[in-house]
Amino acid sequence: RISEKATMLQETTGELVLEVDRDANKIEIKKAVEVAFGKKVASVRTANYDGKLKRQRRADAGRTAHWKKAYIKLANGETLDLV
C-alpha cells in the first residue's frame, strides 16, 4: 500500500513505509529488510490497522483484512529507492 503520505515521508526523512505480516515483530522486520535490501536499519516503528466493515446488501456484512504497517528508518548514509 503506497500512499502519497508514505511517498512524501520517504522523500523528506528517508523512512520506508511497508505493509508487513501481522505476526512479524520489529526485530524480524529489521532482519528481513537488512537481508532483502542489503541496507542497515536504524529503527522500526509499527502500526496495526483493523479491517474496515463492508456491506454487500442490507444484512450481509463482512470485513476487509486486518493489516500492519512498518515505518523503517535506515542508518545514516543509507538510501533505498523503491519507486
N, C-alpha and C positions, 0 to 999 in steps of 0.2 A: 504494500500500500504506500505508494509515493504520493505525497501531497505537496501543495505549494509551501506550506509551513515547514515541512521537512526539508525541502529543497533550499529554502531561504536559510534555515538553520545550518545546513551543510556549507553553504557559501559564506556565512558570516563567522561561525565559530569552528567549522570543520568537523562537527559532530555528524555521525551517520545515524539514520533512523531506519530500523529494520523491523519487520514483523518476525517474531520468533515463536518457537514451540511454547505452549503454555506451561509445560512442566520444566522447562530449562531455567536454571538459576544463573546468577550473574557470573559465577566462576566458569560454568560451562559455556556461556555465551562468549566470554572473553577468550577462552581457549579456542573455540570454534572459529572466531574471527581471525585470530592470530595464525591459525593453521591454514584457513581458506584463502586469506589475502596476503599472508606473509608480512603483516604490519603489527607493530607493538601497540597494545591498547593501554590507555591510561586509566580509564574508568568506564563503568557501565551503570546506567540507570534504567529501571524497568517500570512499565505501567501496564496494569491489567484492565481490559475492557470487556464489559458484559455485552452479549449479543443483543441486538435490537428486537423488539417484539414486532412481528409482521403478521398481518391478517390477510387471508385469501378471500374469504367470504365473511358473512356476518358472524358466524360462530366458530369458524375454522381459523385457529391462531397457532402460530409457531414462532420460533426464534432463529435468528441468524447465529452463527457460531461465535463463541467467546474467543478472544484473542489477546495476545500480549505484544507490546511494542518495546523495543530496546533502543535507548539513546546511547551510542557508543562514541566515546571521546578517544581519539588517537593520541599517542605520545607526541611530544614536541618534535617538529620536523617531519612527521609522517603525514602524508596526504593520500587520499584514495578518491578516484573519480568514478562513480558508478553510473552516471548518466551519460 
